[in-house]
Amino acid sequence: PSYENSKTDMSLSVAIGGATGFFVGTDASYLPSQNFLVGAVGIQDGTPDLVGCAIAGTSTSLGFVTAQSGMNMVFPKGKCWND
């Protein structure tokens, strides 16, 4: 891998980290008083499995889009992994 490829991989890793962070928000039992995502994407006890899968996918997508949007505003054109 080249240095240029490593830089683009780093920006992709940041976006994936955002997805991971929001995915943690689906666990309604994990620090519920500090979890600001529990109301939006928290999976409560008794949630049907298929609904839980949809919520988890939604939370992951929201995290990825949030992190990627931030990078799109900060990185100059042609410098992000998807350019």
N, C-alpha and C positions, 0 to 999 in steps of 0.2 A: 504493500500500500504506500501511496505517496503522501506527502505532507498535505497537499490539497485535499485528498480523499479523507484524511484524518480529520481535517477541519470540518468538512461537511458531515462526517459521521458524528462529530461532537454536537452539531446543531440538531441532528436527528435524535440523538440521545436525550437532549434537553426536552424535546417535544414528547418523547416517550416517557420521560420522567414526569411530565405534567399529567399524562394519562394515568400513570401509576399512582400519583398523588391523589387524583380524584377518585380512583378506584378504591383506595383505602377509605374514602368517605362513605362508601356503601355499607360498611360495617357499623350498624347502628349501636352496637354494644361497646365499641371501642371509643373510650373517652367521650361519651355522648355530650357532656357539657362543653367540650372544646371542639367538637366536630361541627363546623359551620355548614357542612354539606348534608348532614343527616336529614334535614327537612326536604331537600331537593332530590337526593339520590340515595337516601338511607334505605336499606332493606331490613324491614322489621321482621320479628318472629312471626311465622304464620303466612308470610308472603309466598304465593305459589311459585314453584321452581321456574316455570317459563317466564313469569313476570319478573322474578329476580334476575334471570339472565338478561332480559331486556333492559332492566334498570342498570345492571352492571355494564352492559355495552354502551348505554347512554352516558354513564358517568365517565367511562374511558374516553369516549368521543369528545365530551365536553372538556376534559382535561387536556387532551391533545390539541384541540382547536384553541383553547385559551393560551397554552404555551406557544403554539405556532403563531398565533396572531400577534403576541408580544414580540416574537422574534422578527416577524414580517415588518413590524413598525420600527424596529431598532437596527436590524441588519441592512446594509446598503444592497441595492439591486445586484443580483449575481453572486451573492456571498452566502446565501442560505442553502441548505441541502436540497431544496426542491427547485432551485433556480436553474 
